[in-house]
């Protein structure tokens, strides 16, 4: 056996061609880039704003979580091809030291993330004579609106009803970032980001400090989302769903005023347990007779002693398992004639186990939403936006190109591994760029099917 590093330009990311084709059809990243203001002088830069944003989003989708990774990726002609560059090998770069590196490195991308939100185009840094090098400002409100617009545009016609899932999760921190606090439930220093999903569609992603209640600012975050949805779909019925962290008077009262129904988990307490003592005894008796888990679903109206303004419908799950009693409660505004107790608990509330919990896992584990290691909270929010757009991109690929395939329900990490990670050789001639994908790739038919589906997909 003889081995040498003489294979030429070979990449492990040949499947990025699918992301390129998806972007051509949908313009998701292009619209995301339009949410930034670039104060740099066009004649003094080599990497346009769209290229920087697309390089970062595609990099996350391909599994490159750190900016440091881009010091190697900048040499990859495959990624340059996906970005639509002409000089995919970087042979025409201005500086000799940059030739052979077609794309931006970590320092350029770092300046994209670290521009102060109040930067106004000044040539000098605030309170200093040093030249300002960070000149690309993000508009968070535009990105928030874009997430909702992409959700709306994914539907050819207005649905009768939608379910919006709210959830907060921990984003563990290892430095002394702004907004860092210790959280008693998670037993660590962390952020407490808020997510809003509708099915697999991400509608809101907000980074928050962890010294707050899980439901904090949820009304303020939901108001523009709901307003934008109802502007397009004025007749749609909306149901909010969340765990016990969102069972708060402010949110439930707001739902009643705005004609929105809800199902929220309800933390158990002695008063609630006393209300279902008979049903718990019934479940235990059924368990003793069958030796299988037994559950009964009573319902009643209930109000807290101080915090609730009115009585509300509560459904209990009186359950007995091998390990013993397992009571659970939810509160809802849905009337009994619209959804019975057992159906509401098992099909209405428990469905949140898939969405949003699994969707948040996709973002944090597969798309690195927890890489919030910059010093400032606003720059970490921007990193969360980048991760969110990578999620939107792969979720759109799954919905548009992978229906009816083995990957139609695959998580983002699986899609990356099985569809995007393809060995390929790149050859550049005078007139063409030749991409030779690995002959041993086992899903060549699936890849071709996905690209064909993207060719015929409805453009947005």
DATADA-V631122 format. One record per pair of residues at least 24 apart in sequence whose C-alpha atoms are under 6 Angstrom apart, sorted by the first residue. I is the first residue (numbers start at 1). GAP is how many residues later the second one is. Records with the same first field share a line. If there is no record, write none. Layout:
I->GAP  GAP
//
This chain:
9->416  417
10->414  415
11->412  413
12->409  410  411
13->407  408  409
14->408  409  410
15->404  405  406  407
16->404
20->62
25->434
26->433  434
35->104  107
36->101  102  103
37->99  100
38->98
39->82  96
40->95
57->329  333
60->307
61->329
67->39
68->38
70->35  36
71->34  35
74->27  28  29  30
75->26
112->24
113->266
114->265
147->56
148->55
160->76
161->75  76  77
162->76
163->35  76  77
164->33  34  76
165->31  32  76  77
166->29  30  76
167->27  28
168->25  26
169->24
171->199
177->198
178->197  198  199
179->30
181->29  30
207->174
214->31
215->31
249->59
261->72
262->70  71
263->68  69
264->66  67
265->65
266->63  64
279->39
280->38
283->36  37
284->36
293->27  28
294->25  26
295->24
297->45
315->26
366->47
401->49  52  53
//
